[in-house]
Amino acid sequence: MSYYILIGGILLVSWLVSNKLKSKFKKYSKVHLQNGMSGAEIARQMLADHHITDVEVISTPGRLTDHYHPTKKTVNLSESVYNQRNAAAAAVAAHEVGHAVQHAKAYKWLEMRSQLVPIVSVASQFSQWVIFGGLILMGMVSVGVGQAVLLAGIIMFGMGTLFSFITLPVEYDASNRALAWLKDRNIVTAEEYKGSEDALKWAARTYVVAAIGSLATLLYFLSIYLGRD
């Protein structure tokens, strides 16, 4: 029961932050840029200003699906960001290019995260199954065998938690690069800048909630293991 209460609390906070983020983007989508630039144009301009010529800006389906793909070297902007000319689009487009700048400059936290991706993609798929398998074995077969399986699952889950915390400096740094460029190049007015800054702050908070939630769940499983031990 305590596990479900923990997960329920994490999901509730995540839902609240996600809803706030959506409302912020809706609000700042109405703040139209005086320079008339679209998200795609802003992304290409920021790439050019950083002398990055091997990254392509493309449109991707969906909403809030924006991301930078380091292997393909593409800045993927959702359709609304790619085409729209407002403070929210400017913020997202510049943020994603911020990741391309990190890649070009070999930003250490981004490199660490990229190295963890293959491991985490596998570990996150199976960690909870292994954890619950360990708990079942402890209760029905053998405490010793169950503990070993449970510990393996906790280590796998811990890799995902580590990944979520390494993601934090990557995301905050990308936002800082984006905001600094928007301000220094006078891409946005003072009012537009405030909207872009607020939107990126709330976007970053979704990663903070995810990291804290992952850590709380990890500690919960670890307490079970230590308690049994």
C-alpha positions in Angstrom: 0.0 0.0 0.0 2.8 2.4 0.8 4.3 1.8 -2.6 1.0 2.8 -4.3 0.7 5.9 -2.1 4.3 6.9 -3.1 3.6 6.4 -6.8 0.3 8.2 -6.5 1.9 11.2 -4.9 4.7 11.3 -7.6 2.1 11.1 -10.4 0.0 13.8 -8.8 2.9 16.3 -8.5 4.0 15.4 -12.0 0.5 16.0 -13.4 0.2 19.3 -11.6 3.6 20.5 -13.0 2.8 19.2 -16.5 -0.6 21.1 -16.5 1.2 24.2 -15.3 3.7 23.9 -18.1 0.9 23.5 -20.7 -0.9 26.5 -19.4 2.3 28.6 -19.5 3.0 27.6 -23.1 -0.6 28.4 -24.0 -0.2 31.8 -22.4 3.1 32.7 -24.1 2.0 31.3 -27.4 -0.2 34.4 -27.5 2.8 36.7 -27.0 3.7 37.3 -30.7 7.3 38.2 -31.6 7.8 41.7 -32.9 10.6 40.5 -35.2 8.1 38.0 -36.9 10.6 35.1 -36.8 9.2 31.5 -36.6 10.7 28.9 -34.3 12.5 27.3 -37.3 14.0 30.6 -38.3 15.2 31.3 -34.8 16.7 27.8 -34.5 18.6 28.2 -37.8 19.8 31.7 -36.8 21.1 30.4 -33.5 22.9 27.5 -35.2 24.5 30.0 -37.7 25.6 32.4 -34.9 27.4 29.4 -33.2 29.0 28.4 -36.5 27.2 25.0 -36.5 26.7 24.0 -40.1 26.1 20.2 -39.8 22.8 20.3 -37.9 19.4 20.3 -39.6 16.2 21.9 -38.3 13.2 19.7 -39.0 9.5 19.6 -38.1 8.2 16.6 -36.1 4.6 15.6 -35.4 2.9 16.1 -32.0 2.8 18.7 -29.3 5.8 19.2 -26.9 7.7 16.6 -28.9 10.7 19.0 -29.4 14.1 17.4 -29.0 17.7 17.4 -30.3 18.9 14.1 -31.8 22.7 13.9 -31.3 23.2 10.9 -33.6 21.3 12.3 -36.5 22.3 15.8 -35.7 18.8 17.2 -36.1 16.9 19.8 -34.1 13.4 18.4 -34.1 10.7 21.0 -33.5 7.0 20.2 -33.0 4.8 21.6 -35.7 3.5 24.4 -33.6 7.0 25.5 -32.5 8.4 25.1 -36.0 5.8 27.4 -37.6 4.7 29.7 -34.9 6.1 33.2 -34.2 5.7 33.7 -30.4 7.6 33.7 -27.2 6.9 30.1 -26.4 8.2 28.9 -29.8 11.3 31.1 -29.5 12.1 29.6 -26.1 11.7 26.0 -27.2 13.5 26.4 -30.5 16.5 28.2 -28.8 16.5 25.6 -26.0 16.8 22.7 -28.4 19.6 24.4 -30.3 21.2 24.9 -26.9 21.6 21.1 -26.9 23.2 21.2 -30.3 25.7 23.8 -29.0 26.4 21.6 -26.0 27.2 18.7 -28.5 29.4 20.9 -30.6 31.3 22.1 -27.5 31.5 18.6 -26.0 29.7 19.6 -22.9 30.7 16.9 -20.3 27.2 16.4 -18.8 25.7 15.8 -22.3 28.4 13.3 -23.1 27.9 11.5 -19.8 24.1 11.3 -20.5 24.7 10.0 -24.1 27.0 7.3 -22.8 24.3 6.1 -20.4 21.5 6.0 -22.9 22.1 2.4 -24.2 22.4 1.1 -20.6 19.4 3.0 -19.3 17.2 2.1 -22.2 17.6 -1.6 -21.3 17.7 -1.2 -17.5 14.5 1.0 -17.3 12.6 -1.6 -19.3 13.2 -4.5 -16.9 14.2 -3.0 -13.5 10.7 -3.0 -12.0 10.0 -6.5 -13.3 13.2 -7.7 -11.7 12.4 -5.9 -8.4 9.0 -7.4 -8.1 10.4 -10.8 -9.2 12.9 -10.5 -6.3 10.1 -9.6 -3.8 8.0 -12.6 -5.0 11.0 -15.0 -4.7 11.7 -13.7 -1.2 8.2 -14.5 0.0 7.6 -17.8 -1.9 10.9 -19.5 -2.7 14.1 -18.3 -1.0 14.9 -15.2 0.9 18.6 -15.3 -0.2 17.8 -15.8 -3.9 15.1 -13.1 -3.7 17.4 -10.6 -2.1 20.0 -11.1 -4.8 17.4 -10.6 -7.6 15.9 -7.6 -5.7 19.4 -6.0 -5.4 20.0 -6.5 -9.1 16.7 -4.8 -9.9 17.5 -1.9 -7.5 20.9 -1.4 -9.3 19.1 -1.4 -12.6 16.6 1.1 -11.3 19.4 3.2 -9.9 20.9 3.6 -13.4 17.7 5.3 -14.4 17.8 7.5 -11.4 21.4 8.5 -12.1 20.3 9.3 -15.7 17.5 11.6 -14.5 19.9 13.6 -12.3 22.5 13.9 -15.0 19.7 15.2 -17.2 19.2 18.2 -14.9 22.4 20.2 -15.6 22.0 19.3 -19.3 18.5 20.8 -19.5 19.3 23.9 -17.3 22.5 24.6 -19.3 20.6 24.4 -22.6 18.0 26.9 -21.3 20.7 29.2 -20.0 22.4 29.2 -23.4 19.1 29.8 -25.1 18.1 32.7 -23.0 21.6 34.3 -23.2 21.5 34.1 -27.0 17.9 35.5 -27.2 18.9 38.4 -25.0 22.3 39.2 -26.5 21.2 39.0 -30.1 18.0 41.1 -29.3 15.8 38.3 -30.8 13.1 39.1 -28.3 11.9 42.2 -26.5 12.0 42.5 -22.7 8.4 41.3 -22.4 9.0 38.4 -24.9 12.1 37.5 -23.0 10.2 37.2 -19.7 7.7 34.9 -21.3 10.5 32.7 -22.8 12.3 32.6 -19.5 9.2 31.6 -17.5 8.2 28.9 -20.1 11.7 27.3 -19.9 11.7 27.4 -16.1 8.5 25.4 -15.9 9.8 23.0 -18.6 12.9 22.4 -16.4 10.7 21.7 -13.4 9.2 18.7 -15.1 12.7 17.2 -15.1 13.2 18.1 -11.4 10.0 16.3 -10.5 11.0 13.3 -12.5 14.4 13.1 -10.8 13.0 13.5 -7.3 10.3 10.9 -8.0 12.8 8.4 -9.3 15.0 9.0 -6.3 12.1 8.5 -3.9 11.1 5.3 -5.5 14.7 4.0 -5.5 15.0 4.8 -1.8 11.7 3.0 -1.1 12.9 -0.2 -2.8 16.3 0.1 -1.1 14.6 0.4 2.3 12.8 -2.8 1.6 16.0 -4.6 0.7 17.8 -3.3 3.8 14.9 -4.1 6.0 14.8 -7.6 4.8 18.6 -7.9 5.1 
